[in-house]
Amino acid sequence: MDATGQEGLANNSGAAAATDSAGALPQFRESWSQYLRRLILGTAYALKPSRLALLPRIWRMTLAYYFRPRAVRDQLPERPVYYTDWGLADISDDLSVPALLRNYTHGLFPVCHIGPMKWWCPSVRAVQDPALARVGRTVRRLIRRNAFTVTMDADFAGVMEACRQPRPGKTPLTWITPKVMRAFYAAHRAGYAHSVEVWDKDGKLVGGLFGLAIGQVYFGESKFCRTRDASKVAVAYLQRHLAAWGYKLYDAKWMTPHLADMGFIDMPRDDYLSLLPWYAAESDQPRRWRLDPGLDPADWSKETGDGAAVVRRGPAGPPRHAA
């Protein structure tokens, strides 16, 4: 696998969020047709039977949000009440870098299709200790065959743009709206948000992911795949580097069968929140990530456990393992 780190932002993806020749910041936009599609599909999504129980609370929160004084409108409560297992906490359109850092270290993350931003903390979280990650045989073979080139923080805007594009066979609805992209790009420039890019032999961006890194916790946001298993290669490189860099927790939010196959486990909200004061405390200066060619997932020790033990640290003592 060709593992070339790059310090500067590349723009090989042809994404809509491109920089100009003078190095201007990306302009994250959506067309009127894209906005109308998101408005219609977002409304339909909110009316799904599985989410109807959230609607009364969302309406009340939205009204309260707009009636609050502007000076305090976007302040989230110190001790939120979580509504349903989805974990709806409150509404705030403050997506500044300090707000992102503050809210994520309190277990909250933003997801919203329409209207002001909703913040969530589900009753169960999909998490993994990166040191216990699984790298499958197929991914190892792809890496050894040098099927792709992998970079880090080389095209953050391009990765976000690719993640927001409709997936084949899926409803074309995304939470990665222009305001979300602007927020995470600002966090990227501040050294907190990072991407992994996977390129084919023609130099095309065919897979990748992005997320937020605070302290020893990586909060995964989204990934995409245009070529079979390309996103799995991105995850393998991410896990290998997180483990080597001393990260203790990889948070993927909601569990999926794919995450379970990769060794993620369900962690109750109270246990998850108890980890954050220990692991999400900022210790190092934020920085641009650079891929280390010596950290090859194909050569990672296979004696990585079954992923069922995640390091936990309680307020009363040293780290322990929870089966």
C-alpha positions as protocol buffer text, in pm:
chain_id: "A"
residue {
  index: 1
  type: MET
  ca { x: 0 y: 0 z: 0 }
}
residue {
  index: 2
  type: ASP
  ca { x: 135 y: 340 z: -97 }
}
residue {
  index: 3
  type: ALA
  ca { x: 97 y: 543 z: 222 }
}
residue {
  index: 4
  type: THR
  ca { x: 189 y: 901 z: 141 }
}
residue {
  index: 5
  type: GLY
  ca { x: 115 y: 1172 z: 396 }
}
residue {
  index: 6
  type: GLN
  ca { x: 38 y: 1524 z: 279 }
}
residue {
  index: 7
  type: GLU
  ca { x: 34 y: 1844 z: 480 }
}
residue {
  index: 8
  type: GLY
  ca { x: -159 y: 2061 z: 233 }
}
residue {
  index: 9
  type: LEU
  ca { x: -518 y: 2028 z: 119 }
}
residue {
  index: 10
  type: ALA
  ca { x: -548 y: 1855 z: -216 }
}
residue {
  index: 11
  type: ASN
  ca { x: -851 y: 1888 z: -440 }
}
residue {
  index: 12
  type: ASN
  ca { x: -842 y: 1579 z: -657 }
}
residue {
  index: 13
  type: SER
  ca { x: -1202 y: 1478 z: -606 }
}
residue {
  index: 14
  type: GLY
  ca { x: -1370 y: 1737 z: -825 }
}
residue {
  index: 15
  type: ALA
  ca { x: -1608 y: 1807 z: -537 }
}
residue {
  index: 16
  type: ALA
  ca { x: -1847 y: 2100 z: -537 }
}
residue {
  index: 17
  type: ALA
  ca { x: -1668 y: 2234 z: -230 }
}
residue {
  index: 18
  type: ALA
  ca { x: -1355 y: 2327 z: -426 }
}
residue {
  index: 19
  type: THR
  ca { x: -1102 y: 2596 z: -354 }
}
residue {
  index: 20
  type: ASP
  ca { x: -1004 y: 2842 z: -622 }
}
residue {
  index: 21
  type: SER
  ca { x: -655 y: 2892 z: -758 }
}
residue {
  index: 22
  type: ALA
  ca { x: -592 y: 3167 z: -508 }
}
residue {
  index: 23
  type: GLY
  ca { x: -648 y: 2930 z: -217 }
}
residue {
  index: 24
  type: ALA
  ca { x: -987 y: 3067 z: -111 }
}
residue {
  index: 25
  type: LEU
  ca { x: -1187 y: 2870 z: 143 }
}
residue {
  index: 26
  type: PRO
  ca { x: -1431 y: 2611 z: 8 }
}
residue {
  index: 27
  type: GLN
  ca { x: -1781 y: 2741 z: -58 }
}
residue {
  index: 28
  type: PHE
  ca { x: -2025 y: 2484 z: 76 }
}
residue {
  index: 29
  type: ARG
  ca { x: -2356 y: 2531 z: -101 }
}
residue {
  index: 30
  type: GLU
  ca { x: -2661 y: 2341 z: -215 }
}
residue {
  index: 31
  type: SER
  ca { x: -2887 y: 2428 z: -508 }
}
residue {
  index: 32
  type: TRP
  ca { x: -3253 y: 2522 z: -466 }
}
residue {
  index: 33
  type: SER
  ca { x: -3350 y: 2179 z: -598 }
}
residue {
  index: 34
  type: GLN
  ca { x: -3123 y: 2011 z: -342 }
}
residue {
  index: 35
  type: TYR
  ca { x: -3267 y: 2226 z: -64 }
}
residue {
  index: 36
  type: LEU
  ca { x: -3627 y: 2147 z: -164 }
}
residue {
  index: 37
  type: ARG
  ca { x: -3546 y: 1777 z: -186 }
}
residue {
  index: 38
  type: ARG
  ca { x: -3394 y: 1787 z: 163 }
}
residue {
  index: 39
  type: LEU
  ca { x: -3696 y: 1977 z: 298 }
}
residue {
  index: 40
  type: ILE
  ca { x: -3945 y: 1726 z: 155 }
}
residue {
  index: 41
  type: LEU
  ca { x: -3749 y: 1413 z: 241 }
}
residue {
  index: 42
  type: GLY
  ca { x: -3656 y: 1547 z: 585 }
}
residue {
  index: 43
  type: THR
  ca { x: -4023 y: 1606 z: 664 }
}
residue {
  index: 44
  type: ALA
  ca { x: -4112 y: 1256 z: 542 }
}
residue {
  index: 45
  type: TYR
  ca { x: -3833 y: 1110 z: 757 }
}
residue {
  index: 46
  type: ALA
  ca { x: -3963 y: 1290 z: 1067 }
}
residue {
  index: 47
  type: LEU
  ca { x: -4306 y: 1138 z: 1003 }
}
residue {
  index: 48
  type: LYS
  ca { x: -4181 y: 779 z: 996 }
}
residue {
  index: 49
  type: PRO
  ca { x: -4367 y: 567 z: 1255 }
}
residue {
  index: 50
  type: SER
  ca { x: -4044 y: 488 z: 1439 }
}
residue {
  index: 51
  type: ARG
  ca { x: -3979 y: 860 z: 1494 }
}
residue {
  index: 52
  type: LEU
  ca { x: -4329 y: 997 z: 1554 }
}
residue {
  index: 53
  type: ALA
  ca { x: -4278 y: 991 z: 1930 }
}
residue {
  index: 54
  type: LEU
  ca { x: -4008 y: 1257 z: 1887 }
}
residue {
  index: 55
  type: LEU
  ca { x: -4226 y: 1508 z: 1704 }
}
residue {
  index: 56
  type: PRO
  ca { x: -4409 y: 1669 z: 2000 }
}
residue {
  index: 57
  type: ARG
  ca { x: -4081 y: 1721 z: 2184 }
}
residue {
  index: 58
  type: ILE
  ca { x: -3909 y: 1860 z: 1872 }
}
residue {
  index: 59
  type: TRP
  ca { x: -4195 y: 2105 z: 1815 }
}
residue {
  index: 60
  type: ARG
  ca { x: -4185 y: 2223 z: 2178 }
}
residue {
  index: 61
  type: MET
  ca { x: -3807 y: 2255 z: 2172 }
}
residue {
  index: 62
  type: THR
  ca { x: -3819 y: 2449 z: 1845 }
}
residue {
  index: 63
  type: LEU
  ca { x: -4078 y: 2694 z: 1976 }
}
residue {
  index: 64
  type: ALA
  ca { x: -3884 y: 2739 z: 2299 }
}
residue {
  index: 65
  type: TYR
  ca { x: -3567 y: 2794 z: 2097 }
}
residue {
  index: 66
  type: TYR
  ca { x: -3714 y: 3078 z: 1893 }
}
residue {
  index: 67
  type: PHE
  ca { x: -3876 y: 3242 z: 2195 }
}
residue {
  index: 68
  type: ARG
  ca { x: -3559 y: 3243 z: 2404 }
}
residue {
  index: 69
  type: PRO
  ca { x: -3358 y: 3567 z: 2416 }
}
residue {
  index: 70
  type: ARG
  ca { x: -3107 y: 3568 z: 2133 }
}
residue {
  index: 71
  type: ALA
  ca { x: -2816 y: 3606 z: 2378 }
}
residue {
  index: 72
  type: VAL
  ca { x: -2888 y: 3266 z: 2538 }
}
residue {
  index: 73
  type: ARG
  ca { x: -3078 y: 3093 z: 2258 }
}
residue {
  index: 74
  type: ASP
  ca { x: -2796 y: 2859 z: 2162 }
}
residue {
  index: 75
  type: GLN
  ca { x: -2684 y: 2759 z: 2510 }
}
residue {
  index: 76
  type: LEU
  ca { x: -2744 y: 2391 z: 2575 }
}
residue {
  index: 77
  type: PRO
  ca { x: -2838 y: 2284 z: 2929 }
}
residue {
  index: 78
  type: GLU
  ca { x: -2560 y: 2162 z: 3157 }
}
residue {
  index: 79
  type: ARG
  ca { x: -2769 y: 1858 z: 3255 }
}
residue {
  index: 80
  type: PRO
  ca { x: -2992 y: 1774 z: 2958 }
}
residue {
  index: 81
  type: VAL
  ca { x: -3287 y: 1539 z: 2976 }
}
residue {
  index: 82
  type: TYR
  ca { x: -3261 y: 1281 z: 2699 }
}
residue {
  index: 83
  type: TYR
  ca { x: -3584 y: 1207 z: 2517 }
}
residue {
  index: 84
  type: THR
  ca { x: -3648 y: 849 z: 2391 }
}
residue {
  index: 85
  type: ASP
  ca { x: -3369 y: 602 z: 2316 }
}
residue {
  index: 86
  type: TRP
  ca { x: -3262 y: 828 z: 2032 }
}
residue {
  index: 87
  type: GLY
  ca { x: -3139 y: 1064 z: 2302 }
}
residue {
  index: 88
  type: LEU
  ca { x: -3273 y: 1398 z: 2180 }
}
residue {
  index: 89
  type: ALA
  ca { x: -3121 y: 1654 z: 2418 }
}
residue {
  index: 90
  type: ASP
  ca { x: -3198 y: 2005 z: 2291 }
}
residue {
  index: 91
  type: ILE
  ca { x: -3166 y: 2251 z: 2003 }
}
residue {
  index: 92
  type: SER
  ca { x: -2879 y: 2489 z: 1931 }
}
residue {
  index: 93
  type: ASP
  ca { x: -2752 y: 2637 z: 1606 }
}
residue {
  index: 94
  type: ASP
  ca { x: -2414 y: 2723 z: 1759 }
}
residue {
  index: 95
  type: LEU
  ca { x: -2173 y: 2513 z: 1552 }
}
residue {
  index: 96
  type: SER
  ca { x: -1861 y: 2713 z: 1631 }
}
residue {
  index: 97
  type: VAL
  ca { x: -1544 y: 2518 z: 1709 }
}
residue {
  index: 98
  type: PRO
  ca { x: -1565 y: 2591 z: 2086 }
}
residue {
  index: 99
  type: ALA
  ca { x: -1928 y: 2474 z: 2088 }
}
residue {
  index: 100
  type: LEU
  ca { x: -1842 y: 2153 z: 1901 }
}
residue {
  index: 101
  type: LEU
  ca { x: -1563 y: 2074 z: 2145 }
}
residue {
  index: 102
  type: ARG
  ca { x: -1776 y: 2153 z: 2448 }
}
residue {
  index: 103
  type: ASN
  ca { x: -2078 y: 1954 z: 2332 }
}
residue {
  index: 104
  type: TYR
  ca { x: -1884 y: 1650 z: 2212 }
}
residue {
  index: 105
  type: THR
  ca { x: -1698 y: 1623 z: 2542 }
}
residue {
  index: 106
  type: HIS
  ca { x: -2041 y: 1611 z: 2707 }
}
residue {
  index: 107
  type: GLY
  ca { x: -2153 y: 1325 z: 2484 }
}
residue {
  index: 108
  type: LEU
  ca { x: -2365 y: 1530 z: 2241 }
}
residue {
  index: 109
  type: PHE
  ca { x: -2345 y: 1533 z: 1863 }
}
residue {
  index: 110
  type: PRO
  ca { x: -2544 y: 1721 z: 1595 }
}
residue {
  index: 111
  type: VAL
  ca { x: -2778 y: 1558 z: 1344 }
}
residue {
  index: 112
  type: CYS
  ca { x: -3051 y: 1751 z: 1167 }
}
residue {
  index: 113
  type: HIS
  ca { x: -3213 y: 1753 z: 823 }
}
residue {
  index: 114
  type: ILE
  ca { x: -3424 y: 2069 z: 848 }
}
residue {
  index: 115
  type: GLY
  ca { x: -3464 y: 2355 z: 1094 }
}
residue {
  index: 116
  type: PRO
  ca { x: -3228 y: 2453 z: 1378 }
}
residue {
  index: 117
  type: MET
  ca { x: -2970 y: 2193 z: 1481 }
}
residue {
  index: 118
  type: LYS
  ca { x: -3076 y: 1907 z: 1708 }
}
residue {
  index: 119
  type: TRP
  ca { x: -2824 y: 1755 z: 1950 }
}
residue {
  index: 120
  type: TRP
  ca { x: -2833 y: 1388 z: 2050 }
}
residue {
  index: 121
  type: CYS
  ca { x: -2692 y: 1144 z: 2304 }
}
residue {
  index: 122
  type: PRO
  ca { x: -2838 y: 796 z: 2240 }
}
residue {
  index: 123
  type: SER
  ca { x: -2908 y: 552 z: 2521 }
}
residue {
  index: 124
  type: VAL
  ca { x: -2654 y: 310 z: 2370 }
}
residue {
  index: 125
  type: ARG
  ca { x: -2333 y: 404 z: 2189 }
}
residue {
  index: 126
  type: ALA
  ca { x: -2132 y: 200 z: 1935 }
}
residue {
  index: 127
  type: VAL
  ca { x: -1771 y: 218 z: 2056 }
}
residue {
  index: 128
  type: GLN
  ca { x: -1439 y: 44 z: 2016 }
}
residue {
  index: 129
  type: ASP
  ca { x: -1097 y: 46 z: 2175 }
}
residue {
  index: 130
  type: PRO
  ca { x: -879 y: 102 z: 1865 }
}
residue {
  index: 131
  type: ALA
  ca { x: -617 y: -138 z: 2003 }
}
residue {
  index: 132
  type: LEU
  ca { x: -875 y: -418 z: 1969 }
}
residue {
  index: 133
  type: ALA
  ca { x: -974 y: -344 z: 1611 }
}
residue {
  index: 134
  type: ARG
  ca { x: -1025 y: -623 z: 1358 }
}
residue {
  index: 135
  type: VAL
  ca { x: -866 y: -606 z: 1014 }
}
residue {
  index: 136
  type: GLY
  ca { x: -1029 y: -859 z: 783 }
}
residue {
  index: 137
  type: ARG
  ca { x: -845 y: -1080 z: 537 }
}
residue {
  index: 138
  type: THR
  ca { x: -990 y: -902 z: 235 }
}
residue {
  index: 139
  type: VAL
  ca { x: -868 y: -564 z: 357 }
}
residue {
  index: 140
  type: ARG
  ca { x: -525 y: -705 z: 438 }
}
residue {
  index: 141
  type: ARG
  ca { x: -498 y: -847 z: 86 }
}
residue {
  index: 142
  type: LEU
  ca { x: -598 y: -514 z: -72 }
}
residue {
  index: 143
  type: ILE
  ca { x: -335 y: -332 z: 132 }
}
residue {
  index: 144
  type: ARG
  ca { x: -61 y: -581 z: 45 }
}
residue {
  index: 145
  type: ARG
  ca { x: -153 y: -560 z: -325 }
}
residue {
  index: 146
  type: ASN
  ca { x: -108 y: -180 z: -320 }
}
residue {
  index: 147
  type: ALA
  ca { x: -457 y: -146 z: -465 }
}
residue {
  index: 148
  type: PHE
  ca { x: -498 y: 205 z: -324 }
}
residue {
  index: 149
  type: THR
  ca { x: -305 y: 509 z: -204 }
}
residue {
  index: 150
  type: VAL
  ca { x: -403 y: 633 z: 142 }
}
residue {
  index: 151
  type: THR
  ca { x: -361 y: 985 z: 281 }
}
residue {
  index: 152
  type: MET
  ca { x: -473 y: 1179 z: 585 }
}
residue {
  index: 153
  type: ASP
  ca { x: -606 y: 1536 z: 589 }
}
residue {
  index: 154
  type: ALA
  ca { x: -525 y: 1572 z: 218 }
}
residue {
  index: 155
  type: ASP
  ca { x: -879 y: 1655 z: 97 }
}
residue {
  index: 156
  type: PHE
  ca { x: -1108 y: 1711 z: 393 }
}
residue {
  index: 157
  type: ALA
  ca { x: -1359 y: 1915 z: 192 }
}
residue {
  index: 158
  type: GLY
  ca { x: -1368 y: 1653 z: -83 }
}
residue {
  index: 159
  type: VAL
  ca { x: -1436 y: 1375 z: 168 }
}
residue {
  index: 160
  type: MET
  ca { x: -1724 y: 1566 z: 325 }
}
residue {
  index: 161
  type: GLU
  ca { x: -1870 y: 1638 z: -18 }
}
residue {
  index: 162
  type: ALA
  ca { x: -1847 y: 1269 z: -112 }
}
residue {
  index: 163
  type: CYS
  ca { x: -2005 y: 1164 z: 218 }
}
residue {
  index: 164
  type: ARG
  ca { x: -2306 y: 1389 z: 159 }
}
residue {
  index: 165
  type: GLN
  ca { x: -2379 y: 1255 z: -187 }
}
residue {
  index: 166
  type: PRO
  ca { x: -2677 y: 1015 z: -230 }
}
residue {
  index: 167
  type: ARG
  ca { x: -2593 y: 646 z: -193 }
}
residue {
  index: 168
  type: PRO
  ca { x: -2708 y: 399 z: -459 }
}
residue {
  index: 169
  type: GLY
  ca { x: -3037 y: 241 z: -356 }
}
residue {
  index: 170
  type: LYS
  ca { x: -3077 y: 473 z: -55 }
}
residue {
  index: 171
  type: THR
  ca { x: -3307 y: 769 z: 9 }
}
residue {
  index: 172
  type: PRO
  ca { x: -3115 y: 1081 z: -104 }
}
residue {
  index: 173
  type: LEU
  ca { x: -3132 y: 1251 z: 235 }
}
residue {
  index: 174
  type: THR
  ca { x: -2830 y: 1366 z: 433 }
}
residue {
  index: 175
  type: TRP
  ca { x: -2761 y: 1545 z: 760 }
}
residue {
  index: 176
  type: ILE
  ca { x: -2434 y: 1678 z: 612 }
}
residue {
  index: 177
  type: THR
  ca { x: -2579 y: 2014 z: 510 }
}
residue {
  index: 178
  type: PRO
  ca { x: -2378 y: 2321 z: 408 }
}
residue {
  index: 179
  type: LYS
  ca { x: -2384 y: 2461 z: 762 }
}
residue {
  index: 180
  type: VAL
  ca { x: -2255 y: 2130 z: 900 }
}
residue {
  index: 181
  type: MET
  ca { x: -1980 y: 2124 z: 636 }
}
residue {
  index: 182
  type: ARG
  ca { x: -1877 y: 2479 z: 723 }
}
residue {
  index: 183
  type: ALA
  ca { x: -1864 y: 2388 z: 1092 }
}
residue {
  index: 184
  type: PHE
  ca { x: -1649 y: 2078 z: 1047 }
}
residue {
  index: 185
  type: TYR
  ca { x: -1423 y: 2252 z: 798 }
}
residue {
  index: 186
  type: ALA
  ca { x: -1359 y: 2522 z: 1059 }
}
residue {
  index: 187
  type: ALA
  ca { x: -1280 y: 2245 z: 1310 }
}
residue {
  index: 188
  type: HIS
  ca { x: -1048 y: 2090 z: 1052 }
}
residue {
  index: 189
  type: ARG
  ca { x: -860 y: 2419 z: 1006 }
}
residue {
  index: 190
  type: ALA
  ca { x: -835 y: 2442 z: 1386 }
}
residue {
  index: 191
  type: GLY
  ca { x: -673 y: 2095 z: 1395 }
}
residue {
  index: 192
  type: TYR
  ca { x: -959 y: 1897 z: 1549 }
}
residue {
  index: 193
  type: ALA
  ca { x: -1146 y: 1744 z: 1253 }
}
residue {
  index: 194
  type: HIS
  ca { x: -962 y: 1496 z: 1033 }
}
residue {
  index: 195
  type: SER
  ca { x: -1010 y: 1287 z: 723 }
}
residue {
  index: 196
  type: VAL
  ca { x: -868 y: 971 z: 570 }
}
residue {
  index: 197
  type: GLU
  ca { x: -867 y: 952 z: 190 }
}
residue {
  index: 198
  type: VAL
  ca { x: -838 y: 645 z: -32 }
}
residue {
  index: 199
  type: TRP
  ca { x: -731 y: 701 z: -395 }
}
residue {
  index: 200
  type: ASP
  ca { x: -726 y: 456 z: -684 }
}
residue {
  index: 201
  type: LYS
  ca { x: -437 y: 418 z: -928 }
}
residue {
  index: 202
  type: ASP
  ca { x: -583 y: 692 z: -1150 }
}
residue {
  index: 203
  type: GLY
  ca { x: -574 y: 942 z: -864 }
}
residue {
  index: 204
  type: LYS
  ca { x: -950 y: 942 z: -808 }
}
residue {
  index: 205
  type: LEU
  ca { x: -1095 y: 970 z: -457 }
}
residue {
  index: 206
  type: VAL
  ca { x: -1280 y: 639 z: -413 }
}
residue {
  index: 207
  type: GLY
  ca { x: -1325 y: 612 z: -37 }
}
residue {
  index: 208
  type: GLY
  ca { x: -1274 y: 794 z: 287 }
}
residue {
  index: 209
  type: LEU
  ca { x: -1406 y: 914 z: 619 }
}
residue {
  index: 210
  type: PHE
  ca { x: -1400 y: 1213 z: 851 }
}
residue {
  index: 211
  type: GLY
  ca { x: -1450 y: 1280 z: 1219 }
}
residue {
  index: 212
  type: LEU
  ca { x: -1352 y: 1483 z: 1523 }
}
residue {
  index: 213
  type: ALA
  ca { x: -1057 y: 1408 z: 1751 }
}
residue {
  index: 214
  type: ILE
  ca { x: -1056 y: 1540 z: 2108 }
}
residue {
  index: 215
  type: GLY
  ca { x: -806 y: 1415 z: 2363 }
}
residue {
  index: 216
  type: GLN
  ca { x: -791 y: 1036 z: 2329 }
}
residue {
  index: 217
  type: VAL
  ca { x: -1133 y: 1000 z: 2164 }
}
residue {
  index: 218
  type: TYR
  ca { x: -1210 y: 989 z: 1794 }
}
residue {
  index: 219
  type: PHE
  ca { x: -1572 y: 1071 z: 1710 }
}
residue {
  index: 220
  type: GLY
  ca { x: -1656 y: 923 z: 1370 }
}
residue {
  index: 221
  type: GLU
  ca { x: -1895 y: 1128 z: 1157 }
}
residue {
  index: 222
  type: SER
  ca { x: -1933 y: 966 z: 815 }
}
residue {
  index: 223
  type: LYS
  ca { x: -1760 y: 759 z: 549 }
}
residue {
  index: 224
  type: PHE
  ca { x: -1816 y: 680 z: 182 }
}
residue {
  index: 225
  type: CYS
  ca { x: -1715 y: 420 z: -72 }
}
residue {
  index: 226
  type: ARG
  ca { x: -1710 y: 444 z: -453 }
}
residue {
  index: 227
  type: THR
  ca { x: -1499 y: 131 z: -505 }
}
residue {
  index: 228
  type: ARG
  ca { x: -1561 y: -196 z: -323 }
}
residue {
  index: 229
  type: ASP
  ca { x: -1395 y: -211 z: 22 }
}
residue {
  index: 230
  type: ALA
  ca { x: -1227 y: 130 z: -15 }
}
residue {
  index: 231
  type: SER
  ca { x: -1395 y: 264 z: 299 }
}
residue {
  index: 232
  type: LYS
  ca { x: -1287 y: -49 z: 490 }
}
residue {
  index: 233
  type: VAL
  ca { x: -928 y: 31 z: 395 }
}
residue {
  index: 234
  type: ALA
  ca { x: -976 y: 386 z: 528 }
}
residue {
  index: 235
  type: VAL
  ca { x: -1113 y: 255 z: 858 }
}
residue {
  index: 236
  type: ALA
  ca { x: -825 y: 6 z: 891 }
}
residue {
  index: 237
  type: TYR
  ca { x: -566 y: 282 z: 851 }
}
residue {
  index: 238
  type: LEU
  ca { x: -754 y: 504 z: 1093 }
}
residue {
  index: 239
  type: GLN
  ca { x: -774 y: 231 z: 1357 }
}
residue {
  index: 240
  type: ARG
  ca { x: -407 y: 145 z: 1318 }
}
residue {
  index: 241
  type: HIS
  ca { x: -303 y: 507 z: 1369 }
}
residue {
  index: 242
  type: LEU
  ca { x: -545 y: 570 z: 1656 }
}
residue {
  index: 243
  type: ALA
  ca { x: -405 y: 268 z: 1839 }
}
residue {
  index: 244
  type: ALA
  ca { x: -44 y: 377 z: 1780 }
}
residue {
  index: 245
  type: TRP
  ca { x: -120 y: 734 z: 1885 }
}
residue {
  index: 246
  type: GLY
  ca { x: -273 y: 622 z: 2216 }
}
residue {
  index: 247
  type: TYR
  ca { x: -641 y: 685 z: 2147 }
}
residue {
  index: 248
  type: LYS
  ca { x: -864 y: 495 z: 2388 }
}
residue {
  index: 249
  type: LEU
  ca { x: -1205 y: 525 z: 2224 }
}
residue {
  index: 250
  type: TYR
  ca { x: -1348 y: 525 z: 1873 }
}
residue {
  index: 251
  type: ASP
  ca { x: -1709 y: 645 z: 1893 }
}
residue {
  index: 252
  type: ALA
  ca { x: -1926 y: 555 z: 1592 }
}
residue {
  index: 253
  type: LYS
  ca { x: -2257 y: 672 z: 1744 }
}
residue {
  index: 254
  type: TRP
  ca { x: -2532 y: 423 z: 1645 }
}
residue {
  index: 255
  type: MET
  ca { x: -2457 y: 53 z: 1603 }
}
residue {
  index: 256
  type: THR
  ca { x: -2495 y: -117 z: 1263 }
}
residue {
  index: 257
  type: PRO
  ca { x: -2427 y: -479 z: 1157 }
}
residue {
  index: 258
  type: HIS
  ca { x: -2119 y: -356 z: 970 }
}
residue {
  index: 259
  type: LEU
  ca { x: -1979 y: -192 z: 1285 }
}
residue {
  index: 260
  type: ALA
  ca { x: -2050 y: -506 z: 1487 }
}
residue {
  index: 261
  type: ASP
  ca { x: -1850 y: -710 z: 1233 }
}
residue {
  index: 262
  type: MET
  ca { x: -1561 y: -467 z: 1284 }
}
residue {
  index: 263
  type: GLY
  ca { x: -1557 y: -529 z: 1658 }
}
residue {
  index: 264
  type: PHE
  ca { x: -1760 y: -234 z: 1788 }
}
residue {
  index: 265
  type: ILE
  ca { x: -1972 y: -298 z: 2095 }
}
residue {
  index: 266
  type: ASP
  ca { x: -2279 y: -134 z: 2249 }
}
residue {
  index: 267
  type: MET
  ca { x: -2202 y: 77 z: 2554 }
}
residue {
  index: 268
  type: PRO
  ca { x: -2478 y: 220 z: 2778 }
}
residue {
  index: 269
  type: ARG
  ca { x: -2496 y: 598 z: 2787 }
}
residue {
  index: 270
  type: ASP
  ca { x: -2401 y: 631 z: 3155 }
}
residue {
  index: 271
  type: ASP
  ca { x: -2087 y: 421 z: 3105 }
}
residue {
  index: 272
  type: TYR
  ca { x: -1997 y: 617 z: 2793 }
}
residue {
  index: 273
  type: LEU
  ca { x: -2042 y: 954 z: 2964 }
}
residue {
  index: 274
  type: SER
  ca { x: -1827 y: 837 z: 3255 }
}
residue {
  index: 275
  type: LEU
  ca { x: -1534 y: 786 z: 3015 }
}
residue {
  index: 276
  type: LEU
  ca { x: -1536 y: 1129 z: 2855 }
}
residue {
  index: 277
  type: PRO
  ca { x: -1392 y: 1330 z: 3148 }
}
residue {
  index: 278
  type: TRP
  ca { x: -1093 y: 1095 z: 3140 }
}
residue {
  index: 279
  type: TYR
  ca { x: -1041 y: 1039 z: 2769 }
}
residue {
  index: 280
  type: ALA
  ca { x: -1183 y: 1350 z: 2599 }
}
residue {
  index: 281
  type: ALA
  ca { x: -975 y: 1594 z: 2802 }
}
residue {
  index: 282
  type: GLU
  ca { x: -746 y: 1787 z: 2570 }
}
residue {
  index: 283
  type: SER
  ca { x: -384 y: 1700 z: 2633 }
}
residue {
  index: 284
  type: ASP
  ca { x: -201 y: 1773 z: 2306 }
}
residue {
  index: 285
  type: GLN
  ca { x: -210 y: 2072 z: 2079 }
}
residue {
  index: 286
  type: PRO
  ca { x: -449 y: 2017 z: 1785 }
}
residue {
  index: 287
  type: ARG
  ca { x: -257 y: 1939 z: 1468 }
}
residue {
  index: 288
  type: ARG
  ca { x: -285 y: 1833 z: 1108 }
}
residue {
  index: 289
  type: TRP
  ca { x: -267 y: 1455 z: 1075 }
}
residue {
  index: 290
  type: ARG
  ca { x: -1 y: 1293 z: 860 }
}
residue {
  index: 291
  type: LEU
  ca { x: -9 y: 925 z: 768 }
}
residue {
  index: 292
  type: ASP
  ca { x: 284 y: 723 z: 904 }
}
residue {
  index: 293
  type: PRO
  ca { x: 407 y: 475 z: 636 }
}
residue {
  index: 294
  type: GLY
  ca { x: 537 y: 250 z: 914 }
}
residue {
  index: 295
  type: LEU
  ca { x: 187 y: 191 z: 1053 }
}
residue {
  index: 296
  type: ASP
  ca { x: 63 y: -69 z: 806 }
}
residue {
  index: 297
  type: PRO
  ca { x: -270 y: -237 z: 897 }
}
residue {
  index: 298
  type: ALA
  ca { x: -177 y: -540 z: 686 }
}
residue {
  index: 299
  type: ASP
  ca { x: 109 y: -616 z: 926 }
}
residue {
  index: 300
  type: TRP
  ca { x: -86 y: -538 z: 1241 }
}
residue {
  index: 301
  type: SER
  ca { x: -78 y: -817 z: 1497 }
}
residue {
  index: 302
  type: LYS
  ca { x: -373 y: -1051 z: 1461 }
}
residue {
  index: 303
  type: GLU
  ca { x: -374 y: -1101 z: 1837 }
}
residue {
  index: 304
  type: THR
  ca { x: -606 y: -807 z: 1887 }
}
residue {
  index: 305
  type: GLY
  ca { x: -878 y: -976 z: 2089 }
}
residue {
  index: 306
  type: ASP
  ca { x: -1242 y: -999 z: 1993 }
}
residue {
  index: 307
  type: GLY
  ca { x: -1327 y: -633 z: 2036 }
}
residue {
  index: 308
  type: ALA
  ca { x: -1553 y: -706 z: 2332 }
}
residue {
  index: 309
  type: ALA
  ca { x: -1334 y: -543 z: 2594 }
}
residue {
  index: 310
  type: VAL
  ca { x: -1323 y: -166 z: 2590 }
}
residue {
  index: 311
  type: VAL
  ca { x: -1093 y: 15 z: 2831 }
}
residue {
  index: 312
  type: ARG
  ca { x: -1294 y: 193 z: 3097 }
}
residue {
  index: 313
  type: ARG
  ca { x: -1175 y: 431 z: 3363 }
}
residue {
  index: 314
  type: GLY
  ca { x: -1399 y: 517 z: 3652 }
}
residue {
  index: 315
  type: PRO
  ca { x: -1369 y: 814 z: 3882 }
}
residue {
  index: 316
  type: ALA
  ca { x: -1247 y: 594 z: 4167 }
}
residue {
  index: 317
  type: GLY
  ca { x: -943 y: 426 z: 4016 }
}
residue {
  index: 318
  type: PRO
  ca { x: -723 y: 304 z: 3732 }
}
residue {
  index: 319
  type: PRO
  ca { x: -838 y: 165 z: 3397 }
}
residue {
  index: 320
  type: ARG
  ca { x: -1024 y: -161 z: 3394 }
}
residue {
  index: 321
  type: HIS
  ca { x: -1180 y: -378 z: 3124 }
}
residue {
  index: 322
  type: ALA
  ca { x: -1551 y: -440 z: 3086 }
}
residue {
  index: 323
  type: ALA
  ca { x: -1654 y: -764 z: 2923 }
}
